[in-house]
């Protein structure tokens, strides 16, 4: 979501020019345009909505992923983090009694197939975000064991997921120290892991660590 200043600027623009792009809905759930919706409320402008013509939850999810990945220009590590969160997601329908009264009363067509889809496999998640299953596995380790600072560094594009997966195996203090260290220190740490792998071939170091420069 936008910060307050950017949201206020968007609200001013909508107030002067109107809402130029419809807010996209799937059932009673906003899937694209949350900022525009909030800005309309601030500006006192009646928003207009466009139902997504997806036949089921799986198609709706694919649409959301495709649209956001293209819009945000995420790198492979960032896409891996998205894929890790998509894996095992159970695609259920939103509640009929939406918390937002403005959406709850909309006379929208519901998807034809309201049955929950099966959990998304790792292979399917990897295909959705165009990365390898190994990258999804690294992202899972980061999400499950990484310090918030490490997770944020990967999601912001500042740290490769392959490196973060190893850093996530260390203590929280060591992880935080790594993220806050200057780039030369990070490079030295990555080089140390590379030397450890040479001395112990059984030590697993994900691809990409040896070439990590930042």
Secondary structure as UniProt FT lines:
FT   HELIX           4..17
FT   STRAND          23..26
FT   TURN            27..28
FT   STRAND          29..32
FT   HELIX           34..43
FT   STRAND          49..51
FT   HELIX           57..72
FT   HELIX           76..86
FT   TURN            87..88
FT   HELIX           101..104
FT   HELIX           122..129
FT   HELIX           133..145
FT   HELIX           148..155
FT   TURN            156..157
FT   HELIX           161..167
FT   TURN            168..169
FT   HELIX           172..180
FT   HELIX           183..199
FT   TURN            201..202
FT   TURN            207..208
FT   TURN            210..211
//
